[in-house]
Amino acid sequence: MPLVCDRGINMINIAICDDEKKDIVHLKSILQEVMDKYSMNYDIQEYESGESLMQAASLFHLIFLDIVMNGKDGMEIGRQMRRKSQGTKIIFQTNFGQYCKEAVNKSHAFAFLEKPLDVSVVEEQIKEFFENSEGMQDLLVDFHNVQYSLAGKDVVKSILSIPVKEIVYFEYIKMQKEIKIVTTSGEYIYTEAMNKLEERMRPLGFEMCCRGILVNLDRVMRIKMYDILLDTGGKVPLSQRRVKEFKERINDHIRDSFH
């Protein structure tokens, strides 16, 4: 059963499976700190045995799985969870470094982490997960205090959820110190620091093409000199100093899309 739904993912489902309660509490705290940087909903479920994880009704996008739990083989649990949903990414964790190669080779692990875990290591894996997972363009991203016109009237909505795939680019409007969201269905205005926006949207496939414009790489048709031609028929500028970096990011993005 696929994890991606037609209307877009509005919740990232994460499971932590470990027979050490203190390790679950520690990892959950780290995950909350990392995930709160992204404007998307997430849910973290806790399991203290592989059996309880396998019996869970939920499907998970990401599982943090201890390799040895009460003497039982966590890698076998991982293989069974992969059969349950091929879209699930599994990050193994253990105190025993010798399991690393076996976990990666035999269980198709997304990653392997050696305990004790720290924020920087987990955050790097979350970024990798977003950048390499299918369906990230189907995510719904929340924006706060958005202004737009509807039937000729100005509207302000406290929270507006927009599918990533509908966003073409963001543009910083310097005079108003606001950000314009250009989507396939309309334009919206809201306030946020551009560097914060870039930080949370870059793992979802966005890149700065010039100062003040953050473009959805899935919307790029081709690059012509210093213009980026979009699949909507529009274009945005590409600054000369960003050409090399932007083209490298496009190539990486295309390559990852086929993996």
Backbone as CSV, one residue per row, in Angstrom:
resi,resn,N_x,N_y,N_z,CA_x,CA_y,CA_z,C_x,C_y,C_z
1,MET,0.854,-1.200,0.000,0.000,0.000,0.000,0.884,1.242,0.000
2,PRO,0.700,2.143,-0.966,1.555,3.324,-1.009,1.234,4.297,0.108
3,LEU,2.253,5.066,0.492,2.066,6.059,1.536,1.559,7.369,0.978
4,VAL,1.760,7.597,-0.324,1.349,8.861,-0.926,-0.122,8.791,-1.303
5,CYS,-0.897,9.794,-0.898,-2.319,9.815,-1.231,-2.580,10.888,-2.274
6,ASP,-3.686,10.747,-3.006,-3.981,11.641,-4.119,-4.113,13.095,-3.695
7,ARG,-4.630,13.358,-2.508,-4.867,14.724,-2.071,-3.639,15.324,-1.390
8,GLY,-2.554,14.542,-1.332,-1.343,15.057,-0.720,-1.178,14.548,0.706
9,ILE,0.080,14.378,1.101,0.371,13.942,2.455,0.183,15.123,3.377
10,ASN,-0.680,15.010,4.353,-0.811,16.097,5.316,-0.270,15.721,6.683
11,MET,0.378,14.548,6.748,0.953,14.101,8.009,2.136,13.183,7.723
12,ILE,3.291,13.484,8.328,4.436,12.588,8.263,4.345,11.647,9.455
13,ASN,4.181,10.359,9.183,4.058,9.367,10.246,5.415,8.747,10.554
14,ILE,5.847,8.874,11.804,7.150,8.387,12.246,6.953,7.400,13.389
15,ALA,7.697,6.299,13.356,7.658,5.321,14.457,9.045,5.198,15.074
16,ILE,9.065,5.073,16.389,10.291,4.745,17.121,10.064,3.399,17.780
17,CYS,10.928,2.436,17.489,10.794,1.108,18.074,12.094,0.749,18.793
18,ASP,12.010,0.637,20.104,13.201,0.396,20.923,12.740,-0.194,22.257
19,ASP,13.463,-1.178,22.764,13.057,-1.769,24.041,13.593,-0.997,25.239
20,GLU,14.349,0.061,24.997,14.829,0.933,26.069,13.989,2.209,26.082
21,LYS,13.154,2.363,27.105,12.249,3.515,27.174,13.017,4.836,27.163
22,LYS,14.147,4.883,27.853,14.918,6.129,27.913,15.430,6.527,26.532
23,ASP,15.747,5.539,25.686,16.201,5.835,24.324,15.053,6.359,23.467
24,ILE,13.851,5.829,23.703,12.674,6.336,22.985,12.425,7.787,23.354
25,VAL,12.443,8.076,24.648,12.194,9.444,25.123,13.235,10.406,24.558
26,HIS,14.499,9.980,24.556,15.595,10.817,24.050,15.413,11.109,22.568
27,LEU,15.152,10.081,21.771,14.997,10.255,20.328,13.754,11.067,19.997
28,LYS,12.662,10.815,20.711,11.435,11.569,20.457,11.659,13.061,20.687
29,SER,12.382,13.398,21.725,12.679,14.798,22.013,13.489,15.426,20.881
30,ILE,14.462,14.688,20.364,15.275,15.178,19.244,14.415,15.364,18.000
31,LEU,13.583,14.371,17.698,12.734,14.442,16.509,11.769,15.623,16.575
32,GLN,11.206,15.863,17.727,10.295,17.001,17.884,11.031,18.315,17.625
33,GLU,12.242,18.416,18.121,13.036,19.626,17.906,13.329,19.831,16.418
34,VAL,13.665,18.757,15.729,13.999,18.844,14.307,12.757,19.093,13.461
35,MET,11.695,18.305,13.692,10.499,18.393,12.864,9.760,19.708,13.046
36,ASP,9.880,20.324,14.209,9.210,21.604,14.449,9.772,22.725,13.589
37,LYS,10.903,22.493,12.949,11.476,23.494,12.047,10.743,23.522,10.703
38,TYR,9.976,22.480,10.433,9.240,22.388,9.175,7.765,22.665,9.437
39,SER,7.148,23.419,8.543,5.724,23.744,8.717,4.860,22.647,8.108
40,MET,4.903,21.492,8.724,4.068,20.396,8.280,3.710,19.560,9.505
41,ASN,2.609,18.876,9.407,2.160,18.053,10.521,2.959,16.749,10.585
42,TYR,3.185,16.276,11.786,3.858,14.997,11.950,3.292,14.292,13.183
43,ASP,3.442,12.982,13.193,2.983,12.184,14.323,4.066,11.166,14.652
44,ILE,4.404,11.038,15.916,5.431,10.097,16.348,4.794,9.045,17.250
45,GLN,4.880,7.789,16.829,4.353,6.680,17.605,5.506,5.912,18.254
46,GLU,5.286,5.420,19.475,6.322,4.720,20.226,5.968,3.234,20.371
47,TYR,6.971,2.372,20.164,6.786,0.932,20.324,8.000,0.360,21.051
48,GLU,7.735,-0.520,22.017,8.815,-1.088,22.812,9.136,-2.524,22.415
49,SER,8.549,-2.983,21.319,8.882,-4.305,20.795,8.591,-4.343,19.305
50,GLY,9.315,-5.236,18.604,9.083,-5.387,17.178,7.697,-5.929,16.885
51,GLU,7.216,-6.785,17.773,5.885,-7.372,17.575,4.803,-6.297,17.591
52,SER,4.898,-5.381,18.545,3.876,-4.318,18.625,3.955,-3.397,17.418
53,LEU,5.161,-3.173,16.903,5.310,-2.348,15.694,4.639,-3.020,14.509
54,MET,4.871,-4.328,14.349,4.293,-5.039,13.200,2.774,-5.118,13.286
55,GLN,2.230,-5.093,14.500,0.781,-5.172,14.669,0.090,-3.822,14.510
56,ALA,0.887,-2.752,14.404,0.306,-1.410,14.282,-0.504,-1.288,12.998
57,ALA,-1.643,-0.627,13.112,-2.502,-0.437,11.936,-1.948,0.641,11.010
58,SER,-1.163,1.557,11.560,-0.655,2.692,10.781,0.444,2.256,9.817
59,LEU,0.548,2.986,8.719,1.697,2.887,7.830,2.608,4.064,8.163
60,PHE,3.913,3.837,8.075,4.854,4.871,8.468,5.732,5.290,7.297
61,HIS,6.010,6.587,7.242,6.950,7.088,6.249,8.380,6.809,6.687
62,LEU,8.604,6.858,8.005,9.951,6.730,8.545,9.902,5.957,9.868
63,ILE,10.781,4.962,10.005,10.861,4.167,11.229,12.292,4.199,11.765
64,PHE,12.425,4.555,13.044,13.695,4.427,13.750,13.631,3.117,14.522
65,LEU,14.471,2.176,14.155,14.329,0.803,14.639,15.628,0.305,15.273
66,ASP,15.533,-0.107,16.536,16.687,-0.688,17.220,16.970,-2.070,16.621
67,ILE,18.247,-2.396,16.456,18.594,-3.664,15.807,18.401,-4.856,16.735
68,VAL,18.721,-4.699,18.019,18.564,-5.805,18.964,17.606,-5.379,20.063
69,MET,16.462,-6.075,20.161,15.465,-5.767,21.190,15.108,-7.041,21.929
70,ASN,15.469,-7.086,23.197,15.218,-8.273,24.021,15.737,-9.537,23.339
71,GLY,16.918,-9.385,22.712,17.547,-10.528,22.071,17.004,-10.871,20.706
72,LYS,16.003,-10.141,20.230,15.381,-10.462,18.940,15.990,-9.606,17.826
73,ASP,15.880,-10.110,16.609,16.533,-9.519,15.444,15.697,-8.373,14.875
74,GLY,16.153,-7.143,15.116,15.444,-5.993,14.578,15.513,-5.906,13.068
75,MET,16.559,-6.479,12.472,16.678,-6.445,11.009,15.573,-7.266,10.345
76,GLU,15.203,-8.371,10.971,14.093,-9.163,10.438,12.786,-8.385,10.551
77,ILE,12.612,-7.676,11.662,11.442,-6.804,11.816,11.441,-5.767,10.691
78,GLY,12.607,-5.196,10.413,12.722,-4.205,9.348,12.336,-4.760,7.994
79,ARG,12.773,-5.987,7.702,12.421,-6.609,6.422,10.911,-6.814,6.309
80,GLN,10.288,-7.223,7.409,8.839,-7.432,7.376,8.089,-6.105,7.223
81,MET,8.589,-5.062,7.867,7.952,-3.753,7.709,8.105,-3.238,6.299
82,ARG,9.229,-3.527,5.653,9.437,-3.130,4.261,8.462,-3.868,3.344
83,ARG,8.182,-5.134,3.656,7.214,-5.878,2.849,5.814,-5.310,3.031
84,LYS,5.537,-4.811,4.226,4.234,-4.211,4.510,4.038,-2.938,3.702
85,SER,5.089,-2.155,3.539,5.024,-0.931,2.744,6.398,-0.614,2.183
86,GLN,6.532,-0.727,0.854,7.815,-0.470,0.204,8.237,0.992,0.345
87,GLY,7.278,1.883,0.601,7.602,3.300,0.717,8.211,3.682,2.056
88,THR,8.213,2.766,3.015,8.743,3.070,4.346,10.261,3.133,4.324
89,LYS,10.812,4.178,4.935,12.263,4.304,5.092,12.613,3.899,6.525
90,ILE,13.634,3.055,6.669,14.015,2.548,7.988,15.413,3.023,8.353
91,ILE,15.521,3.626,9.519,16.807,4.027,10.074,17.091,3.136,11.281
92,PHE,18.107,2.290,11.150,18.477,1.408,12.241,19.365,2.153,13.233
93,GLN,19.237,1.774,14.485,20.082,2.354,15.526,20.473,1.255,16.506
94,THR,21.680,1.348,17.024,22.155,0.337,17.955,23.382,0.838,18.702
95,ASN,23.714,0.142,19.780,24.953,0.408,20.509,26.126,-0.370,19.923
96,PHE,25.827,-1.280,18.996,26.851,-2.192,18.494,27.190,-1.867,17.042
97,GLY,28.324,-1.213,16.851,28.712,-0.748,15.518,28.930,-1.850,14.507
98,GLN,29.208,-3.093,14.974,29.494,-4.166,14.029,28.282,-4.547,13.187
99,TYR,27.084,-4.100,13.609,25.878,-4.437,12.847,25.690,-3.536,11.631
100,CYS,26.474,-2.494,11.531,26.237,-1.468,10.518,26.186,-2.030,9.104
101,LYS,27.260,-2.716,8.683,27.342,-3.209,7.312,26.229,-4.206,7.025
102,GLU,25.966,-5.097,7.979,24.917,-6.105,7.790,23.557,-5.454,7.653
103,ALA,23.296,-4.438,8.475,21.998,-3.760,8.435,21.767,-3.097,7.096
104,VAL,22.780,-2.418,6.593,22.639,-1.705,5.333,22.502,-2.661,4.163
105,ASN,23.346,-3.715,4.144,23.369,-4.624,3.004,22.173,-5.565,2.948
106,LYS,21.755,-6.081,4.113,20.711,-7.103,4.120,19.303,-6.549,4.244
107,SER,19.161,-5.397,4.856,17.817,-4.901,5.148,17.437,-3.668,4.348
108,HIS,18.308,-3.257,3.423,18.039,-2.068,2.601,17.729,-0.872,3.494
109,ALA,18.534,-0.708,4.539,18.306,0.392,5.472,18.506,1.729,4.779
110,PHE,17.686,2.681,5.155,17.870,4.043,4.652,19.120,4.647,5.269
111,ALA,19.375,4.312,6.532,20.560,4.807,7.221,20.809,3.953,8.452
112,PHE,21.986,4.103,9.022,22.355,3.409,10.245,22.970,4.428,11.194
113,LEU,22.492,4.473,12.425,22.999,5.416,13.413,23.453,4.657,14.650
114,GLU,24.600,5.053,15.166,25.112,4.423,16.374,24.754,5.283,17.584
115,LYS,24.219,4.657,18.604,23.850,5.356,19.829,25.110,5.780,20.594
116,PRO,25.025,6.816,21.416,23.855,7.683,21.638,23.667,8.686,20.493
117,LEU,22.405,8.956,20.136,22.092,9.854,19.033,22.166,11.302,19.500
118,ASP,22.544,12.187,18.556,22.499,13.608,18.880,21.708,14.351,17.808
119,VAL,21.381,15.594,18.089,20.488,16.372,17.226,21.039,16.509,15.819
120,SER,22.325,16.827,15.677,22.895,17.087,14.354,22.817,15.859,13.457
121,VAL,23.057,14.675,14.018,23.012,13.440,13.231,21.586,13.137,12.776
122,VAL,20.638,13.267,13.691,19.237,13.001,13.347,18.731,14.026,12.331
123,GLU,19.091,15.293,12.531,18.644,16.328,11.602,19.157,16.073,10.197
124,GLU,20.393,15.615,10.075,20.946,15.300,8.754,20.156,14.184,8.087
125,GLN,19.746,13.180,8.850,18.965,12.078,8.292,17.565,12.522,7.880
126,ILE,16.967,13.422,8.640,15.650,13.936,8.270,15.741,14.714,6.950
127,LYS,16.785,15.507,6.802,16.988,16.237,5.546,17.164,15.273,4.382
128,GLU,17.970,14.216,4.598,18.160,13.207,3.556,16.846,12.522,3.213
129,PHE,16.048,12.251,4.225,14.751,11.614,4.011,13.867,12.474,3.104
130,PHE,13.777,13.768,3.403,12.957,14.661,2.588,13.486,14.770,1.166
131,GLU,14.788,14.847,1.018,15.383,15.057,-0.291,15.304,13.824,-1.183
132,ASN,15.212,12.636,-0.584,15.260,11.400,-1.362,13.955,10.626,-1.404
133,SER,12.962,11.056,-0.638,11.712,10.303,-0.584,10.771,10.677,-1.721
134,GLU,10.092,9.671,-2.244,9.041,9.920,-3.218,7.857,10.569,-2.518
135,GLY,7.152,11.389,-3.249,5.927,11.952,-2.713,6.091,13.229,-1.932
136,MET,7.321,13.763,-1.817,7.503,14.996,-1.061,6.762,16.160,-1.723
137,GLN,6.605,16.102,-3.040,5.870,17.162,-3.729,4.375,17.100,-3.413
138,ASP,3.915,15.994,-2.827,2.507,15.868,-2.457,2.217,16.355,-1.038
139,LEU,3.252,16.799,-0.350,3.053,17.315,0.997,2.237,18.602,0.997
140,LEU,1.495,18.791,2.074,0.808,20.060,2.300,1.641,20.871,3.278
141,VAL,1.977,22.094,2.898,2.792,22.960,3.750,1.930,24.114,4.249
142,ASP,2.044,24.422,5.534,1.238,25.469,6.159,1.938,26.825,6.094
143,PHE,1.138,27.852,5.780,1.602,29.240,5.798,0.619,30.040,6.654
144,HIS,1.157,30.961,7.455,0.340,31.672,8.439,0.025,33.100,8.004
145,ASN,-1.206,33.523,8.348,-1.679,34.895,8.069,-1.505,35.269,6.598
146,VAL,-2.060,34.427,5.754,-1.951,34.608,4.304,-3.055,35.526,3.803
147,GLN,-2.661,36.459,2.928,-3.614,37.391,2.320,-3.795,37.039,0.842
148,TYR,-5.044,37.069,0.384,-5.311,36.826,-1.032,-6.687,37.361,-1.374
149,SER,-6.961,37.409,-2.649,-8.257,37.904,-3.122,-9.135,36.733,-3.514
150,LEU,-10.398,36.815,-3.124,-11.365,35.776,-3.464,-12.664,36.458,-3.871
151,ALA,-13.064,36.227,-5.107,-14.279,36.850,-5.651,-14.230,38.378,-5.506
152,GLY,-13.050,38.938,-5.739,-12.902,40.381,-5.688,-12.756,40.967,-4.295
153,LYS,-12.747,40.108,-3.281,-12.623,40.597,-1.907,-11.300,40.137,-1.300
154,ASP,-10.722,41.008,-0.483,-9.487,40.647,0.198,-9.795,39.717,1.371
155,VAL,-9.021,38.643,1.462,-9.224,37.633,2.497,-7.915,37.426,3.259
156,VAL,-8.009,37.251,4.559,-6.849,36.876,5.378,-7.190,35.572,6.081
157,LYS,-6.371,34.565,5.871,-6.612,33.266,6.497,-5.476,32.990,7.478
158,SER,-5.831,32.582,8.694,-4.813,32.383,9.722,-3.805,31.310,9.314
159,ILE,-4.286,30.207,8.760,-3.400,29.156,8.258,-3.940,28.670,6.910
160,LEU,-3.074,28.652,5.907,-3.438,28.140,4.598,-2.482,27.012,4.243
161,SER,-3.026,25.831,3.951,-2.212,24.674,3.562,-2.167,24.567,2.041
162,ILE,-0.970,24.552,1.489,-0.790,24.512,0.035,0.054,23.294,-0.323
163,PRO,-0.384,22.468,-1.283,0.453,21.353,-1.732,1.753,21.872,-2.343
164,VAL,2.855,21.247,-1.991,4.153,21.675,-2.517,4.150,21.711,-4.040
165,LYS,3.531,20.719,-4.667,3.579,20.635,-6.121,2.849,21.782,-6.812
166,GLU,1.981,22.495,-6.081,1.279,23.630,-6.680,2.060,24.936,-6.550
167,ILE,3.106,24.936,-5.754,3.910,26.146,-5.582,4.935,26.237,-6.703
168,VAL,4.933,27.351,-7.414,5.880,27.553,-8.515,7.144,28.226,-7.984
169,TYR,6.975,29.328,-7.275,8.121,29.971,-6.636,7.656,30.953,-5.568
170,PHE,8.598,31.359,-4.732,8.385,32.398,-3.725,9.206,33.623,-4.134
171,GLU,8.649,34.796,-3.901,9.384,36.027,-4.220,9.289,36.999,-3.047
172,TYR,10.451,37.461,-2.598,10.490,38.420,-1.503,10.229,39.825,-2.046
173,ILE,9.234,40.492,-1.487,8.893,41.858,-1.891,9.536,42.800,-0.876
174,LYS,10.639,43.404,-1.276,11.466,44.160,-0.335,10.739,45.348,0.271
175,MET,9.993,46.096,-0.542,9.337,47.316,-0.067,8.344,47.011,1.059
176,GLN,7.591,45.930,0.916,6.589,45.561,1.917,7.129,44.596,2.972
177,LYS,8.345,44.092,2.741,8.931,43.077,3.614,7.994,41.878,3.757
178,GLU,7.452,41.464,2.616,6.533,40.325,2.563,7.008,39.337,1.515
179,ILE,6.408,38.156,1.545,6.733,37.124,0.570,5.494,36.795,-0.255
180,LYS,5.688,36.764,-1.568,4.604,36.373,-2.481,4.778,34.891,-2.829
181,ILE,3.698,34.153,-2.651,3.685,32.740,-3.045,2.985,32.651,-4.401
182,VAL,3.705,32.249,-5.423,3.115,32.083,-6.753,2.809,30.609,-6.955
183,THR,1.527,30.287,-7.115,1.106,28.900,-7.295,0.414,28.741,-8.640
184,THR,0.070,27.513,-8.961,-0.618,27.246,-10.223,-2.045,27.765,-10.224
185,SER,-2.577,28.058,-9.033,-3.977,28.496,-8.952,-4.145,29.941,-8.505
186,GLY,-3.050,30.611,-8.140,-3.187,31.994,-7.705,-1.955,32.467,-6.938
187,GLU,-2.022,33.683,-6.444,-0.914,34.269,-5.700,-1.361,34.655,-4.289
188,TYR,-0.452,34.517,-3.343,-0.739,34.796,-1.942,0.403,35.625,-1.357
189,ILE,0.071,36.398,-0.329,1.060,37.230,0.347,1.074,36.875,1.841
190,TYR,2.256,36.755,2.399,2.360,36.539,3.844,3.731,37.028,4.304
191,THR,3.981,36.988,5.600,5.227,37.493,6.156,6.048,36.365,6.772
192,GLU,7.305,36.278,6.365,8.243,35.309,6.932,9.650,35.721,6.520
193,ALA,10.633,35.431,7.329,12.022,35.693,6.963,12.412,34.763,5.817
194,MET,13.016,35.307,4.774,13.337,34.522,3.587,14.309,33.393,3.902
195,ASN,15.252,33.641,4.806,16.210,32.585,5.138,15.539,31.423,5.862
196,LYS,14.517,31.725,6.658,13.760,30.666,7.337,12.936,29.864,6.332
197,LEU,12.340,30.576,5.375,11.568,29.901,4.331,12.469,28.978,3.522
198,GLU,13.637,29.471,3.139,14.567,28.644,2.372,14.970,27.403,3.155
199,GLU,15.200,27.565,4.449,15.629,26.448,5.291,14.594,25.329,5.319
200,ARG,13.315,25.688,5.383,12.297,24.632,5.481,11.823,24.118,4.121
201,MET,12.027,24.904,3.045,11.561,24.458,1.730,12.650,23.779,0.905
202,ARG,13.893,24.042,1.209,14.973,23.444,0.417,14.928,21.908,0.429
203,PRO,14.694,21.267,1.580,14.601,19.805,1.557,13.419,19.276,0.745
204,LEU,12.470,20.135,0.412,11.304,19.710,-0.372,11.489,19.990,-1.861
205,GLY,12.709,20.371,-2.266,12.984,20.539,-3.689,12.969,21.964,-4.184
206,PHE,13.323,22.918,-3.344,13.367,24.323,-3.738,14.806,24.830,-3.681
207,GLU,15.101,25.832,-4.537,16.450,26.393,-4.575,16.379,27.882,-4.900
208,MET,17.270,28.654,-4.282,17.361,30.081,-4.590,18.004,30.240,-5.965
209,CYS,17.333,30.974,-6.853,17.889,31.202,-8.187,18.491,32.604,-8.306
210,CYS,18.045,33.496,-7.466,18.617,34.826,-7.356,18.184,35.374,-6.003
211,ARG,18.703,36.490,-5.632,18.358,37.023,-4.326,16.861,37.343,-4.273
212,GLY,16.170,36.684,-3.345,14.755,36.975,-3.164,13.801,36.071,-3.915
213,ILE,14.303,35.099,-4.694,13.405,34.174,-5.404,13.824,32.733,-5.131
214,LEU,12.874,31.966,-4.614,13.067,30.561,-4.263,12.140,29.739,-5.157
215,VAL,12.711,28.923,-6.036,11.919,28.267,-7.077,11.801,26.769,-6.824
216,ASN,10.642,26.217,-7.190,10.381,24.784,-7.114,11.095,24.100,-8.277
217,LEU,12.074,23.253,-7.987,12.873,22.623,-9.042,12.034,21.731,-9.946
218,ASP,10.936,21.197,-9.441,10.070,20.369,-10.274,9.310,21.189,-11.304
219,ARG,9.332,22.508,-11.170,8.649,23.401,-12.105,9.587,23.955,-13.176
220,VAL,10.867,23.623,-13.079,11.856,24.140,-14.036,11.848,23.296,-15.300
221,MET,11.603,23.956,-16.435,11.645,23.269,-17.723,13.068,23.268,-18.285
222,ARG,13.682,24.442,-18.344,15.061,24.545,-18.805,15.636,25.898,-18.427
223,ILE,16.930,26.001,-18.575,17.631,27.247,-18.277,18.128,27.837,-19.587
224,LYS,17.795,29.078,-19.823,18.204,29.769,-21.053,18.960,31.026,-20.658
225,MET,20.279,30.951,-20.814,21.148,32.054,-20.393,20.912,32.339,-18.901
226,TYR,20.363,33.501,-18.598,20.115,33.859,-17.204,18.620,33.921,-16.890
227,ASP,17.866,33.092,-17.589,16.439,32.934,-17.323,16.142,31.472,-17.026
228,ILE,15.257,31.239,-16.072,14.759,29.891,-15.782,13.338,29.807,-16.321
229,LEU,13.135,28.963,-17.312,11.821,28.805,-17.923,11.032,27.761,-17.145
230,LEU,9.813,28.121,-16.768,8.981,27.287,-15.908,7.912,26.560,-16.695
231,ASP,7.391,25.471,-16.126,6.374,24.696,-16.839,5.023,25.402,-16.900
232,THR,4.888,26.495,-16.196,3.655,27.287,-16.244,3.670,28.291,-17.389
233,GLY,4.803,28.378,-18.079,4.939,29.348,-19.168,5.647,30.618,-18.747
234,GLY,5.839,30.797,-17.451,6.528,31.984,-16.956,8.027,31.758,-16.858
235,LYS,8.719,32.727,-16.305,10.151,32.604,-16.117,10.586,33.441,-14.919
236,VAL,11.700,33.057,-14.333,12.304,33.817,-13.241,13.782,33.988,-13.568
237,PRO,14.401,35.031,-13.040,15.813,35.274,-13.350,16.756,34.357,-12.580
238,LEU,17.894,34.080,-13.197,18.962,33.312,-12.557,20.181,34.214,-12.479
239,SER,20.621,34.513,-11.278,21.753,35.423,-11.139,23.043,34.745,-11.598
240,GLN,23.931,35.527,-12.148,25.159,34.994,-12.728,25.996,34.226,-11.714
241,ARG,26.036,34.737,-10.501,26.878,34.082,-9.496,26.293,32.774,-8.984
242,ARG,25.002,32.513,-9.282,24.363,31.285,-8.820,24.241,30.228,-9.919
243,VAL,24.692,30.535,-11.134,24.474,29.622,-12.259,25.046,28.241,-11.991
244,LYS,26.312,28.156,-11.609,26.974,26.855,-11.409,26.284,26.050,-10.308
245,GLU,26.057,26.698,-9.159,25.433,26.011,-8.037,24.017,25.555,-8.365
246,PHE,23.258,26.422,-9.069,21.874,26.082,-9.399,21.822,24.901,-10.363
247,LYS,22.683,24.894,-11.373,22.691,23.793,-12.339,23.086,22.477,-11.663
248,GLU,24.025,22.548,-10.727,24.406,21.338,-9.989,23.240,20.806,-9.169
249,ARG,22.498,21.722,-8.548,21.339,21.294,-7.744,20.259,20.695,-8.638
250,ILE,20.029,21.283,-9.797,19.050,20.735,-10.747,19.454,19.323,-11.155
251,ASN,20.722,19.127,-11.491,21.192,17.805,-11.908,21.029,16.785,-10.783
252,ASP,21.367,17.175,-9.551,21.190,16.277,-8.407,19.720,15.941,-8.206
253,HIS,18.869,16.934,-8.362,17.432,16.747,-8.164,16.866,15.779,-9.205
254,ILE,17.281,15.928,-10.445,16.819,15.034,-11.520,17.308,13.620,-11.275
255,ARG,18.563,13.487,-10.878,19.120,12.156,-10.615,18.381,11.471,-9.470
256,ASP,18.121,12.214,-8.387,17.420,11.644,-7.237,15.999,11.234,-7.587
257,SER,15.387,11.948,-8.529,14.000,11.664,-8.913,13.875,10.301,-9.584
258,PHE,14.966,9.815,-10.156,14.911,8.535,-10.863,15.445,7.386,-10.020
259,HIS,15.847,7.676,-8.786,16.358,6.609,-7.910,15.232,6.034,-7.057
